[in-house]
């Protein structure tokens, strides 16, 4: 019998275009050599041009998916993506507590607070944003917001590296164990600098800024690749370094799709195998 690989649960929405959401999570997890599982939170009507509609999954069904896979298959790490509503966020928090996912349990929990569209527009209601702050962040091993999400969650509009540090401190005060403030949307910076913070020390993770619009799913790919390493028992800085390198290579391998924004691609790893 072959040994069971590490198992990662993604709690996220479905992207019908396959570029982001749980589809991006699953292909990243596969490329990283772990078994991916899903708790579907919403079904989007989506293509390369954007989202034209979505249907939420009932909160009790979202919670039941989490409990079902955790109590039978087991979860070595979990991550979130689109959670759609305050009711779903509450259900996720309660289910994670039940199966020991998060800071109070034994399973690392990466919160990717999907709260803004690729154009920076707010996707979550104010009530749902508050639920992210008060219910998810205090349970998180690591949170991975982009700068638009930082603005929605903290009110800090990051335009330079000193403000990026201010944002990391403000996010840390909301309760996560670690904060990763992604710098891809800091367009004036010639690099894409991601900043990791544990409440005391900052770790700067610079990367190249590629001349491409095809970056759909980059946040999902980063959080999933980090989760794959946490599932293997690596510490947060080591896992984040791996994730940073993985997403940089995935952006370099991105491709056009449809008439709009194409996805980043973890297929580079399969080509190297």
Rosetta silent file (secondary structure, phi, psi, omega in degrees, C-alpha in Angstrom):
SEQUENCE: XXXXXXXXXXXXXXXXXXXXXXXXXXXXXXXXXXXXXXXXXXXXXXXXXXXXXXXXXXXXXXXXXXXXXXXXXXXXXXXXXXXXXXXXXXXXXXXXXXXXXXXXXXXXXXXXXXXXXXXXXXXXXXXXXXXXXXXXXXXXXXXXXXXXXXXXXXXXXXXXXXXXXXXXXXXXXXXXXXXXXXXXXXXXXXXXXXXXXXXXXXXXXXXXXXXXXXXXXXXXXXXXXXXXXXXXXXXXXXXXXXXXXXXXXXXXXXXXXXXXXXXXXXXXXXXXX
SCORE:     score description
SCORE:     0.000 S_00000001
   1 L     0.000  133.877  175.812    0.000    0.000    0.000 S_00000001
   2 L   -73.540  150.081 -179.688    1.272    3.473   -0.871 S_00000001
   3 L   -73.300  138.498  177.638    1.561    5.960    1.966 S_00000001
   4 L   -67.628  130.044  179.026   -1.231    8.522    2.252 S_00000001
   5 L   -73.573  167.375  172.262    0.082   11.994    1.351 S_00000001
   6 L   -56.587  150.419 -175.217   -0.498   15.058    3.540 S_00000001
   7 E  -119.952  130.946 -179.430   -4.088   16.331    3.292 S_00000001
   8 E  -123.674  131.596  177.876   -5.162   19.960    2.842 S_00000001
   9 E  -102.653  124.823  172.238   -8.729   21.224    3.045 S_00000001
  10 E  -104.255  129.083  179.687   -9.720   24.298    1.062 S_00000001
  11 E  -109.161   96.742 -165.142  -12.869   26.098    2.208 S_00000001
  12 E  -158.861  172.450  178.099  -13.659   28.205   -0.829 S_00000001
  13 E   -90.055  159.020  178.856  -15.903   29.089   -3.735 S_00000001
  14 E   -90.682  132.266  175.876  -15.996   27.448   -7.153 S_00000001
  15 L  -104.722  110.807 -176.788  -14.693   29.413  -10.169 S_00000001
  16 L   -63.868  -20.804  176.703  -16.430   28.150  -13.296 S_00000001
  17 L   -83.683   -9.729  175.673  -13.563   29.507  -15.388 S_00000001
  18 L    78.021    3.059 -175.440  -11.044   27.392  -13.496 S_00000001
  19 L   -87.499  -27.210 -176.858   -8.598   30.240  -12.924 S_00000001
  20 L  -138.645 -160.434  177.925   -9.108   30.891   -9.217 S_00000001
  21 H    62.412 -155.430 -175.169  -11.132   29.619   -6.277 S_00000001
  22 H   -66.711  -23.340  176.086  -11.094   25.987   -5.267 S_00000001
  23 H   -65.403  -43.870  176.367  -10.068   24.960   -8.792 S_00000001
  24 H   -65.023  -39.380  177.980   -6.827   26.938   -8.448 S_00000001
  25 H   -59.421  -49.237 -174.619   -6.388   25.536   -4.950 S_00000001
  26 H   -65.081  -40.674 -179.407   -6.763   21.930   -6.072 S_00000001
  27 H   -72.179  -30.487  174.318   -4.367   22.162   -8.973 S_00000001
  28 H   -67.357  -45.313  179.982   -1.803   23.909   -6.774 S_00000001
  29 H   -61.542  -40.908  176.717   -2.148   21.282   -4.063 S_00000001
  30 H   -60.689  -46.448 -179.400   -1.744   18.531   -6.651 S_00000001
  31 H   -63.825  -25.062  179.245    1.384   20.192   -8.038 S_00000001
  32 L   -91.319    2.217  172.924    2.730   20.416   -4.492 S_00000001
  33 L    80.541   26.095  177.647    2.221   16.708   -3.885 S_00000001
  34 L  -122.944  162.575  179.748   -0.585   16.791   -1.335 S_00000001
  35 E   -88.653  122.034 -179.453   -4.162   15.491   -1.345 S_00000001
  36 E   -96.644  140.944  177.624   -6.681   18.312   -1.707 S_00000001
  37 E  -130.612  159.227 -174.183  -10.197   18.277   -0.230 S_00000001
  38 E  -131.841  145.543  161.769  -12.969   20.855   -0.485 S_00000001
  39 E  -121.449  105.015 -173.315  -15.739   22.497    1.468 S_00000001
  40 E   -78.342  128.184 -177.497  -17.581   24.465   -1.212 S_00000001
  41 E  -103.156  -26.607 -177.658  -18.945   27.815    0.012 S_00000001
  42 E  -161.603  154.796  174.987  -20.368   29.303   -3.186 S_00000001
  43 E  -115.454  118.298 -177.953  -20.767   28.605   -6.887 S_00000001
  44 E   -96.943  151.326  168.247  -19.795   31.508   -9.098 S_00000001
  45 E   -99.852  103.556 -164.197  -20.822   32.322  -12.642 S_00000001
  46 E  -148.114  144.637  170.569  -17.411   33.432  -13.803 S_00000001
  47 E  -141.870 -163.427 -176.011  -15.069   33.630  -16.762 S_00000001
  48 L   -69.221  -14.334 -179.160  -11.918   35.537  -17.653 S_00000001
  49 L   -90.464  -13.958  178.377  -13.899   38.789  -17.804 S_00000001
  50 E   138.268 -172.573 -178.160  -15.188   38.598  -14.232 S_00000001
  51 E   -99.426  126.117  179.051  -17.983   37.345  -11.994 S_00000001
  52 E  -107.725   -3.923  177.337  -21.552   37.844  -13.217 S_00000001
  53 E   175.031  162.376  174.108  -23.304   36.016  -10.386 S_00000001
  54 E  -157.019  155.801  176.756  -22.970   33.523   -7.564 S_00000001
  55 E  -121.667  126.131  178.410  -25.049   31.252   -5.367 S_00000001
  56 E   -76.724  144.531  170.360  -24.150   30.671   -1.734 S_00000001
  57 L   -82.908  139.532  178.811  -24.111   27.172   -0.292 S_00000001
  58 L   -54.218  137.018 -176.307  -26.220   26.942    2.905 S_00000001
  59 H   -53.844  -38.709 -178.964  -23.982   27.537    5.942 S_00000001
  60 H   -67.104  -28.280  177.298  -24.923   24.227    7.548 S_00000001
  61 H   -73.920  -39.012  175.480  -23.846   22.384    4.378 S_00000001
  62 H   -58.968  -48.691 -179.654  -20.491   24.201    4.380 S_00000001
  63 H   -62.025  -41.290 -178.675  -19.949   23.206    8.002 S_00000001
  64 H   -63.097  -36.464  176.977  -20.995   19.618    7.334 S_00000001
  65 H   -61.956  -43.858  179.928  -18.408   19.296    4.552 S_00000001
  66 H   -60.390  -49.021 -177.449  -15.643   20.407    6.931 S_00000001
  67 H   -65.666  -39.024 -177.146  -16.682   17.977    9.645 S_00000001
  68 H   -61.451  -48.074 -177.356  -17.175   15.101    7.199 S_00000001
  69 H   -75.450  -34.833 -177.087  -13.670   15.187    5.754 S_00000001
  70 H   -69.131  -38.077 -175.583  -11.920   16.061    9.018 S_00000001
  71 H   -81.181  -17.614  177.729  -13.479   13.257   11.058 S_00000001
  72 H  -106.700  -59.135 -173.441  -12.840   10.553    8.453 S_00000001
  73 L   -81.269  -36.588 -176.369   -9.931   11.504    6.201 S_00000001
  74 L    91.524  148.655 -177.170   -8.151   13.923    8.517 S_00000001
  75 L  -129.012  123.859  177.339   -6.780   17.392    7.769 S_00000001
  76 L   -93.277  -19.393  172.511   -3.112   18.366    8.078 S_00000001
  77 E  -162.955  153.575  178.058   -3.741   21.998    7.109 S_00000001
  78 E  -135.226  152.185  176.487   -6.742   24.072    6.036 S_00000001
  79 E  -139.829  157.357  175.584   -7.182   27.300    4.121 S_00000001
  80 E  -113.106  157.163  169.799  -10.039   29.610    3.271 S_00000001
  81 L  -130.266 -128.323  179.272  -10.944   31.476    0.121 S_00000001
  82 L   -67.072  123.097 -179.717  -14.249   33.136   -0.747 S_00000001
  83 L  -112.853   -6.945  162.171  -16.631   32.750    2.216 S_00000001
  84 L    73.216  -43.313 -173.281  -19.442   34.897    0.795 S_00000001
  85 L  -153.984  162.221  177.524  -21.388   35.885    3.937 S_00000001
  86 H   -62.977  -36.929 -179.263  -21.247   36.429    7.681 S_00000001
  87 H   -64.821  -40.293  177.591  -23.430   33.349    8.216 S_00000001
  88 H   -67.589  -40.767  178.410  -20.991   31.134    6.303 S_00000001
  89 H   -60.806  -43.346  177.626  -18.036   32.628    8.187 S_00000001
  90 H   -61.470  -42.871  179.699  -19.752   31.871   11.506 S_00000001
  91 H   -64.894  -39.864  178.547  -20.462   28.295   10.394 S_00000001
  92 H   -63.869  -45.433 -179.912  -16.852   27.817    9.262 S_00000001
  93 H   -60.020  -44.684 -179.484  -15.475   29.108   12.570 S_00000001
  94 H   -66.246  -42.583 -179.973  -17.707   26.784   14.585 S_00000001
  95 H   -66.423  -40.090  178.160  -16.928   23.746   12.414 S_00000001
  96 H   -63.175  -40.675  175.737  -13.185   24.420   12.563 S_00000001
  97 H   -60.516  -40.808 -177.323  -13.350   24.606   16.355 S_00000001
  98 H   -61.836  -35.833 -176.042  -15.231   21.312   16.414 S_00000001
  99 L  -109.882   17.570  170.599  -12.510   19.473   14.477 S_00000001
 100 L    66.894   35.920  172.788   -9.529   21.328   15.999 S_00000001
 101 E   -95.824  128.555  178.387   -8.566   23.437   12.984 S_00000001
 102 L   116.638 -177.787 -171.679   -6.933   26.737   13.893 S_00000001
 103 L   -60.461  -31.667 -179.149   -4.829   28.244   16.644 S_00000001
 104 L   -83.207   -4.469 -178.420   -6.785   26.594   19.462 S_00000001
 105 L  -116.922 -152.322 -175.215   -6.404   23.173   17.811 S_00000001
 106 L  -111.803   -4.029 -174.244   -3.714   21.075   16.180 S_00000001
 107 E  -110.062  123.130  178.225   -4.249   21.893   12.495 S_00000001
 108 E   -58.676  145.065 -173.247   -2.683   24.987   10.853 S_00000001
 109 E  -133.852  112.519  179.387   -5.262   27.370    9.421 S_00000001
 110 E  -100.224  121.445  179.768   -4.444   29.828    6.602 S_00000001
 111 E  -105.010  109.109  171.894   -7.005   32.590    6.127 S_00000001
 112 L   -97.921   99.616 -169.512   -6.934   34.195    2.692 S_00000001
 113 L   -78.864   78.377 -177.233   -9.545   36.908    3.290 S_00000001
 114 L   -65.592  101.522 -174.420  -11.040   37.157   -0.187 S_00000001
 115 L  -131.226   -5.554 -177.526  -12.832   40.483    0.194 S_00000001
 116 E  -136.490  146.285  176.690  -11.979   42.436   -2.960 S_00000001
 117 L   -75.244  174.786  178.449  -12.317   41.822   -6.680 S_00000001
 118 L   -64.290  -15.746  177.607   -9.381   41.970   -9.079 S_00000001
 119 L   -97.519    2.259  178.421  -10.376   45.627   -9.599 S_00000001
 120 L    90.402    3.496 -179.354  -10.344   46.379   -5.841 S_00000001
 121 L   -76.638  146.023 -178.434  -14.116   46.462   -5.399 S_00000001
 122 E   -70.094  127.781 -179.940  -15.572   45.245   -2.103 S_00000001
 123 L  -100.289  -25.616 -177.424  -16.995   41.708   -2.375 S_00000001
 124 L  -104.647  148.661  173.574  -18.128   41.179    1.222 S_00000001
 125 L   -66.853  163.428  176.620  -20.734   43.094    3.189 S_00000001
 126 H   -59.668  -36.731  178.542  -19.587   45.169    6.145 S_00000001
 127 H   -63.904  -41.406  178.843  -21.101   42.522    8.419 S_00000001
 128 H   -68.329  -38.695  176.035  -19.068   39.790    6.732 S_00000001
 129 H   -60.360  -40.340  177.724  -15.879   41.873    6.951 S_00000001
 130 H   -65.255  -36.013  176.974  -16.462   42.238   10.671 S_00000001
 131 H   -66.118  -36.658  175.038  -16.903   38.472   10.942 S_00000001
 132 H   -60.780  -46.055 -178.645  -13.554   38.001    9.192 S_00000001
 133 H   -63.512  -45.343 -168.533  -11.919   40.331   11.702 S_00000001
 134 H   -94.498  -24.147 -176.545  -13.522   38.905   14.846 S_00000001
 135 H  -107.549  -40.735 -176.176  -14.082   35.226   14.027 S_00000001
 136 H   -88.367  -47.592 -175.559  -11.472   34.153   11.490 S_00000001
 137 H   -59.050  -42.343  178.891   -8.400   36.238   12.235 S_00000001
 138 H   -66.143  -16.677  178.663   -8.175   35.222   15.919 S_00000001
 139 H   -94.787   -7.991 -168.660   -8.289   31.558   14.803 S_00000001
 140 L   -84.164  137.596  167.332   -5.721   31.920   12.020 S_00000001
 141 L   -72.085  -41.054 -177.964   -2.217   30.575   11.974 S_00000001
 142 E  -147.865  138.170  171.548   -1.525   32.912    9.052 S_00000001
 143 E  -115.602  145.715 -171.666   -3.530   35.559    7.181 S_00000001
 144 L  -132.381   59.728 -178.105   -2.618   36.529    3.595 S_00000001
 145 L   -76.276  149.140  166.110   -4.453   39.716    2.489 S_00000001
 146 L   -86.574  179.312 -171.605   -3.604   41.732   -0.584 S_00000001
 147 H   -70.998  -29.123  174.746   -3.488   45.511   -0.320 S_00000001
 148 H   -67.164  -39.047  177.915   -7.110   46.049   -1.354 S_00000001
 149 H   -70.300  -35.306  173.706   -8.178   43.635    1.388 S_00000001
 150 H   -57.450  -45.607 -179.258   -5.868   45.384    3.847 S_00000001
 151 H   -61.559  -43.804 -178.976   -7.669   48.642    3.078 S_00000001
 152 H   -68.188  -34.174 -174.954  -11.107   47.089    3.606 S_00000001
 153 H   -85.772  -30.642 -174.050  -10.099   45.328    6.819 S_00000001
 154 H  -121.676  -17.002 -174.605   -8.010   48.048    8.498 S_00000001
 155 L    82.807    1.210 -178.969   -8.678   51.311    6.652 S_00000001
 156 L   -91.527  122.208  179.148   -4.965   51.625    5.831 S_00000001
 157 L   -95.865  100.982 -173.520   -4.273   52.494    2.186 S_00000001
 158 L   -83.341  121.653  177.602   -0.819   51.033    1.571 S_00000001
 159 L  -126.850   -6.673  178.656    1.199   52.829   -1.078 S_00000001
 160 L  -150.397  174.183 -174.025    4.758   52.342    0.200 S_00000001
 161 H   -68.197  -37.495  175.777    6.808   49.981    2.342 S_00000001
 162 H   -60.622  -40.564  178.017    6.531   51.912    5.632 S_00000001
 163 H   -69.137  -28.806  175.040    2.726   51.808    5.374 S_00000001
 164 H   -62.243  -38.159  176.693    2.963   48.108    4.569 S_00000001
 165 H   -68.502  -40.224  176.412    4.608   47.639    7.962 S_00000001
 166 H   -59.574  -41.361 -179.680    1.889   49.708    9.630 S_00000001
 167 H   -65.496  -40.468  178.730   -0.707   47.477    7.998 S_00000001
 168 H   -60.401  -41.013  178.851    1.018   44.311    9.197 S_00000001
 169 H   -65.878  -42.117  179.827    0.922   45.604   12.767 S_00000001
 170 H   -64.835  -40.258  178.314   -2.760   46.542   12.504 S_00000001
 171 H   -67.736  -39.326  178.490   -3.654   43.137   11.102 S_00000001
 172 H   -61.609  -35.821  179.321   -1.638   41.362   13.788 S_00000001
 173 L   -64.688  -15.218  177.832   -3.624   43.237   16.432 S_00000001
 174 L   -82.437   -6.128  169.043   -6.752   41.476   15.101 S_00000001
 175 L   118.478   -8.277  179.575   -5.455   38.192   16.499 S_00000001
 176 L   -71.403  161.829  177.981   -3.675   35.963   13.948 S_00000001
 177 L   -74.614  -39.589  178.850   -0.426   34.235   14.833 S_00000001
 178 E  -135.934  152.235  177.285    1.307   35.461   11.672 S_00000001
 179 E  -126.693  131.931  171.241    0.512   38.106    9.029 S_00000001
 180 E  -119.414  108.605  178.336    1.627   38.110    5.399 S_00000001
 181 E   -93.844  112.414 -177.229    0.891   41.424    3.674 S_00000001
 182 L   -79.736  139.022 -174.622    1.188   40.862   -0.058 S_00000001
 183 L  -108.654   14.324 -176.855    2.701   43.709   -2.063 S_00000001
 184 L   -61.306  -27.700 -178.235    1.713   42.832   -5.598 S_00000001
 185 L   -91.842    7.270  175.584   -0.727   45.770   -5.773 S_00000001
 186 L   -88.134   79.972 -164.872    1.889   48.331   -4.692 S_00000001
 187 L   -65.513  -23.241 -178.927    2.312   49.382   -8.309 S_00000001
 188 L   -77.112  -13.655 -178.810    4.923   52.084   -7.687 S_00000001
 189 L   -87.084  129.356 -179.354    7.361   49.519   -6.257 S_00000001
 190 L   -68.064  -17.278  176.524    9.597   47.872   -8.881 S_00000001
 191 E  -110.373  164.361  169.010    9.480   44.641   -6.869 S_00000001
 192 L  -101.336   96.797 -176.519    6.620   42.607   -5.457 S_00000001
 193 L   -97.162  118.329  171.597    7.529   42.669   -1.785 S_00000001
 194 E   -98.366  143.038 -172.459    5.559   40.433    0.568 S_00000001
 195 E  -123.771  117.938  179.578    6.006   41.151    4.279 S_00000001
 196 E  -100.544  135.808 -174.750    5.739   38.467    6.991 S_00000001
 197 E  -141.584  134.353  179.650    5.205   39.584   10.596 S_00000001
 198 L  -114.528   16.036 -177.560    4.862   37.654   13.858 S_00000001
 199 L    98.298  -16.928  179.551    4.247   40.585   16.193 S_00000001
 200 L  -128.272  -50.629 -173.148    7.953   41.219   16.738 S_00000001
 201 L  -116.346  147.105  175.415   10.025   40.649   13.627 S_00000001
 202 E  -103.905  139.271  172.427    9.519   41.428    9.950 S_00000001
 203 E  -121.081  116.822  179.707   10.676   39.123    7.158 S_00000001
 204 E   -89.134  132.045 -178.873   10.846   40.739    3.718 S_00000001
 205 E  -124.463   87.112 -178.685   10.213   38.461    0.757 S_00000001
 206 L   -78.128  155.590  175.880   10.961   40.348   -2.479 S_00000001
 207 L  -153.998  163.674 -178.731   10.100   39.010   -5.910 S_00000001
 208 E   -70.344  153.019  173.788   10.127   40.199   -9.514 S_00000001
 209 L  -105.817  108.870 -177.007    7.280   42.215  -10.984 S_00000001
 210 L   -84.228  147.401  178.439    6.358   40.645  -14.310 S_00000001
 211 L   -85.581   77.271  179.647    4.843   42.635  -17.157 S_00000001
 212 L  -149.776  145.690  172.848    1.638   40.593  -17.441 S_00000001
 213 L   -91.979   -7.101 -172.295   -2.028   41.088  -16.716 S_00000001
 214 L   -87.943   80.771 -177.266   -2.557   37.337  -16.316 S_00000001
 215 L  -125.782   16.697 -179.566   -2.492   37.038  -12.525 S_00000001
 216 E   -61.566  132.259  177.943   -5.925   35.518  -11.823 S_00000001
 217 L    84.569    7.661 -177.504   -5.736   33.088   -8.909 S_00000001
 218 H   -65.132  -38.944  178.987   -2.369   34.277   -7.624 S_00000001
 219 H   -66.358  -40.381  177.419   -3.651   34.701   -4.062 S_00000001
 220 H   -63.218  -43.003 -178.655   -5.232   31.242   -4.059 S_00000001
 221 H   -64.024  -42.144  178.366   -2.043   29.723   -5.446 S_00000001
 222 H   -62.898  -51.563 -176.907    0.108   31.398   -2.792 S_00000001
 223 H   -63.599  -37.354 -179.651   -2.115   30.382    0.132 S_00000001
 224 H   -69.572  -41.786  179.738   -2.491   26.814   -1.146 S_00000001
 225 H   -66.579  -37.382  174.007    1.224   26.302   -1.715 S_00000001
 226 H   -61.514  -45.388 -178.607    1.940   27.628    1.792 S_00000001
 227 H   -61.118  -34.919 -179.518   -0.717   25.275    3.180 S_00000001
 228 H   -63.074  -32.635  179.776    0.886   22.325    1.426 S_00000001
 229 H   -82.779  -35.289  173.486    4.090   22.910    3.378 S_00000001
 230 H   -62.007  -35.694  178.695    2.360   23.541    6.686 S_00000001
 231 L   -64.689  -23.529  177.837    0.643   20.178    6.128 S_00000001
 232 L   -88.390    0.642  176.797    4.107   18.616    5.974 S_00000001
 233 L    92.893    8.573  178.395    4.975   20.070    9.379 S_00000001
 234 L   -74.938  154.648  177.749    7.150   22.969    8.248 S_00000001
 235 L   -75.989  168.467 -172.962    7.188   26.174   10.268 S_00000001
 236 H   -62.383  -49.086 -179.452    5.473   29.296    8.969 S_00000001
 237 H   -58.949  -40.463  179.248    8.537   31.197    7.660 S_00000001
 238 H   -64.817  -44.123  179.732    9.776   28.116    5.770 S_00000001
 239 H   -64.231  -39.947 -179.291    6.328   27.438    4.326 S_00000001
 240 H   -68.469  -39.192  176.015    5.889   31.088    3.302 S_00000001
 241 H   -59.984  -43.075  177.129    9.278   31.157    1.570 S_00000001
 242 H   -60.683  -46.786 -178.686    8.238   28.081   -0.396 S_00000001
 243 H   -62.064  -39.723  178.808    4.898   29.672   -1.273 S_00000001
 244 H   -61.787  -47.352  178.820    6.536   32.898   -2.409 S_00000001
 245 H   -62.832  -39.638 -177.797    8.877   31.039   -4.752 S_00000001
 246 H   -64.315  -45.273 -177.161    5.994   28.872   -6.003 S_00000001
 247 H   -72.871  -32.597  175.420    3.722   31.798   -6.876 S_00000001
 248 H   -59.798  -45.743  178.778    6.547   33.757   -8.518 S_00000001
 249 H   -66.549  -33.364 -179.839    7.179   30.794  -10.820 S_00000001
 250 H   -71.306  -35.651  174.905    3.430   30.427  -11.384 S_00000001
 251 H   -67.089  -40.811  178.411    3.089   34.067  -12.447 S_00000001
 252 H   -61.265  -28.611 -178.702    6.043   33.602  -14.808 S_00000001
 253 L   -96.813    8.631 -177.245    4.168   30.621  -16.305 S_00000001
 254 L   -62.231  158.743 -176.574    0.795   32.418  -16.549 S_00000001
 255 L  -142.734  156.020  176.780   -1.107   32.227  -19.807 S_00000001
 256 L   -70.533  149.299 -179.503   -3.933   34.031  -21.655 S_00000001
 257 L  -151.958  122.891 -179.082   -7.406   32.566  -21.327 S_00000001
 258 L    65.109 -153.259 -175.907  -10.563   33.874  -22.960 S_00000001
 259 L   -98.792   -0.247 -174.939  -10.917   37.575  -23.643 S_00000001
 260 L  -119.842 -126.428 -175.286   -9.923   38.822  -20.203 S_00000001
 261 L   -94.299  123.642  178.345   -7.446   37.991  -17.449 S_00000001
 262 L   -85.041  170.105 -175.719   -5.723   34.622  -17.597 S_00000001
 263 E   -92.524  155.720  163.985   -4.550   32.548  -14.618 S_00000001
 264 L   -69.432  156.918 -170.910   -1.203   32.017  -13.011 S_00000001
 265 L  -131.521  119.603  172.665   -0.091   28.456  -13.643 S_00000001
 266 L   -81.539    5.648 -178.213    1.424   25.833  -11.333 S_00000001
 267 H   -66.651  -17.423  176.555    1.928   23.619  -14.383 S_00000001
 268 H   -55.301  -32.365 -176.465    5.574   24.723  -14.451 S_00000001
 269 H   -71.818  -33.811  177.974    6.204   22.234  -11.649 S_00000001
 270 H   -70.195  -36.177  179.356    4.881   19.313  -13.661 S_00000001
 271 H   -68.063  -25.570  178.702    7.059   20.279  -16.617 S_00000001
 272 H   -84.425  -15.536 -174.920   10.106   20.195  -14.346 S_00000001
 273 L   -68.902    0.000    0.000    9.254   16.762  -12.933 S_00000001
